[in-house]
Amino acid sequence: MKTGGEKLFALDIGTRSITGLILKQTDEGYELLDIETREHRERSMMDGQIHNIVAVASVIQEVKENLEERHGKLQKVCAAAAGRSLKTQRAKMEIDIALQASMAEKEIVPLELGAVQKAQHILASETPEGQSFHYHCVGYSVVAYYLDDEEIGSLVDQSGETASVDVIATFLPKVVVESLLNALQRADLVLEALTLEPIAAINVLIPPSVRRLNVALVDIGAGTSDIAITDVGTVTAYGMVPVAGDEVTESLSDHFLLDFPDAEKVKKELTTKKEINIIDILGMETTHSYEEVLQPIRSVIQQLASEISSEIITLNGKPPKAVMLVGGGSMTPEIVKHLSEALDLPENRVAVRGIDAIKNLIYHQTEPGPELVTPVGIAIAAKEHPVEYIPVKVNEKSLRLFDVKTLSVGDAILASGLSIPKLHGKPGPATVVTLNKQLVTVPGTRGEPPVLLKNKKAADFKDSISSNDEIRAEKGTDGSPVNATFKDLIDEFPCLQVTINQKNYSIPPLLRKNGSITNSNTKIKDRDVLECQVPASIIEIWEIMGWTVPSCKERTLYLNNKTVSSMTSQQMLTINGEPANMNHPVYSGDDIRLHTGKEDITVKDILQQENIQTSSFVHVTFNDKPVLMEKQNVRVTINEENADIHDVIHDLDEVKIIPLSASFIVQDVFNYADVDISKTTFQKWTLLKDGEPAAFSDELAGGEHIELKFVHA
């Protein structure tokens, strides 16, 4: 191994103490040369935020000077923003998509960023200043997409009433970084590189090749437990719970009457000893077994495990595949057991990791405890994966972005404070019409996405950015009212299938707009009243097809002393063989015939018009031969003169239809039957009806068998 490589000075500025270490970079990796730790003399830090810059700077100065005595002048330092200062916020963003055909892929990212911005505003509302751009977004993950409030895998090409996305976003308050820089400056140090504590620990314990696995890293400190989740090749979420090792120490202090430092000492001895000597504040010395010391604090340890596991599931949506524990609090007795139970994981899937798990790290005369993972990780991560500020401009506004991930155009717009939902063009106004007495809404065209430029070239929200890039974001064009026609409203027009003069026709529907007949290509406007109906009569067929309506003339006559009108023309209509006029109802399957050459109205036409039968018929059998008999039902007169069925009726003629008796008797058979009686002079005869003797005056109903038999005298 070569010596004399570059030395790195790193600081882990924690809630209770500050740890400084010297690391030397070698050809094979890194060598840990020295460590110096000092506790804060007062409560100058809370939850990762420096509350007393002067007091913190004083402790930093002390750690720095002690290390300088052994390693010479230190001017540059690697540091980390505390993971416990990260703010995680969940938010849901919903948009109305009822007036657009479907969701386009390019609309998904703006929806996600809109949800992130909403989370940013929620955080801002909790601070007195209320400025959302005082937070850096260091990452977000989509919890779920929803279509009409039902969870769905993807929104691309979906259609419905509403689309929404639920995200978990993580933010770092800018004041955390600024106070850190000020404290270092007071200690005569220049920040060489910056990282985040969770990123530092992950980079040394979970390299990128392992991040495809769903793993939770938990840094259990004194006051808080910081959580980071990896999955699908990246860090997907950060979180924090405000409980950690101090809760266990305080429980020991309360139960055994110990001051806090002595209780902390007892807690550490639990990891190595089976019996522990305790001297309480009254000076009483007692010896307790491991179980006797553990029993009164077990419920506190279980509660710590419960809160950590609950936050892991909230961030990850489910238990991870494995959990790594670092930090001094990870040495808490039975914490591994209770965490595995709370997450329903095998106990061998939850493990405490020390600096011995860091590859290519050499250390001497140092216990490889888990409390050193984060400080060592800070030095290595700040050197190999430094987090830098990237200067950019958005709409001429200068910004500095905290580069904790691959930054995109969307991140720059988020940091600028521009409202991402408002950048998208509004949908065009809808057109509302009445179609067949039903209200129909026709959406306008969808609004255009914002026009994004990066260095004067077209860009997308996902495009990565670099230092000094200039971003331009202009509101997308609003949609316009729909330019729709009648046929755009109906998927398939109904048709009437009829036969006209032995030719099959598919008659399209009758279209009306505001009461007037129109065609399928007519433009529609808001509040139009539209009708689409298949033809209900013959004349509507002629109107739709553009045919000339047959010319007609009307005759008036007096039928049985009542005035009757009858239509005639040179072209007469029948439907399915029955006389009809142009207003006759029509249905699919009807056979329509247009007959030519008839001009006059006859008695027969009137009888058919009035649905009057002119004759009655009866079928009988006479001497085994069928006989069809006919009698007139009516007698017709025109102007009191007997009329034939084919006589023509003129205007104002008086027509009378007189009913006649239409009953049949046996005697009527002989008007139709051929009977030879020339040789029957001296013979007797017998007349039978259905085998029984009959008289000539017997009535016939039809179907009877009549027989005339002759016998010798």
Number of C-alpha atoms within 10 A of each C-alpha: 6 8 10 8 13 10 17 22 22 30 26 25 28 24 22 19 17 20 21 26 24 21 24 21 19 18 10 12 13 23 20 19 17 18 20 15 18 15 15 19 12 10 13 16 19 16 18 19 23 27 15 15 18 15 18 26 21 17 22 27 17 16 21 25 16 15 19 13 10 9 13 10 11 18 14 16 22 25 29 29 25 24 25 28 22 27 20 22 19 22 20 21 21 19 12 13 21 15 20 20 15 15 18 13 13 13 14 18 14 20 22 25 24 24 27 32 26 22 25 29 19 16 21 18 13 10 11 7 9 13 15 22 18 19 23 23 27 23 21 22 18 16 16 17 22 19 20 16 13 11 14 15 9 14 20 13 10 15 18 15 13 16 25 24 26 20 23 25 28 24 22 23 20 13 13 18 17 11 16 21 17 17 22 22 13 16 19 15 20 16 15 17 21 28 27 26 27 27 26 28 26 25 21 22 22 21 13 16 9 15 19 15 18 21 22 29 27 28 30 28 23 21 21 24 26 28 25 24 24 23 18 12 14 17 23 21 23 31 26 24 20 16 20 26 24 19 20 24 26 19 20 24 21 14 12 16 18 22 16 16 12 18 25 18 12 20 23 17 15 19 13 10 11 12 15 17 12 20 16 16 13 8 9 9 10 11 12 13 13 17 12 12 21 17 9 15 19 18 13 17 23 18 18 23 23 17 18 26 27 17 17 27 14 16 24 23 12 13 21 21 15 19 25 21 25 27 26 20 27 26 22 18 19 15 22 22 17 21 26 21 17 17 23 12 17 13 16 11 15 23 19 19 22 22 24 16 15 19 13 13 20 17 15 10 8 12 12 16 17 22 22 24 26 30 28 28 27 34 31 26 27 26 18 11 17 22 19 17 14 17 16 21 20 22 15 10 11 12 17 17 19 23 18 19 12 13 19 16 24 22 23 25 23 23 21 20 16 16 14 22 20 13 18 22 18 20 21 19 18 18 19 17 20 17 19 13 10 11 12 14 16 22 23 22 20 24 18 17 21 21 16 21 19 19 14 11 10 11 17 17 18 15 13 15 20 14 13 14 17 22 24 22 18 14 18 17 18 18 18 16 18 19 14 17 15 21 16 14 16 12 7 8 14 15 16 20 17 20 18 14 11 10 10 12 12 12 19 18 21 23 21 19 19 12 11 10 13 16 15 17 11 13 14 22 17 15 13 15 20 22 22 18 16 22 23 16 15 20 20 20 22 16 14 18 12 9 10 9 14 14 10 14 10 10 16 16 18 17 17 13 10 10 11 13 13 13 14 18 18 15 16 21 21 16 19 13 11 12 15 19 16 18 11 14 15 21 14 14 12 16 20 22 21 14 13 11 9 11 13 15 19 16 20 18 18 18 16 14 13 9 9 13 12 18 12 15 15 16 17 20 19 20 15 10 11 13 16 13 17 14 16 14 18 19 15 19 18 20 14 11 11 12 17 14 15 11 14 15 22 14 12 15 16 20 23 21 17 11 12 13 10 13 14 20 13 19 13 17 20 12 9 12 16 9 10 7 9 6 7 12 9 10 12 11 13 13 16 18 18 12 11 11 11 17 13 12 11 11 14 18 12 14 13 16 18 21 19 13 11 13 10 9 8
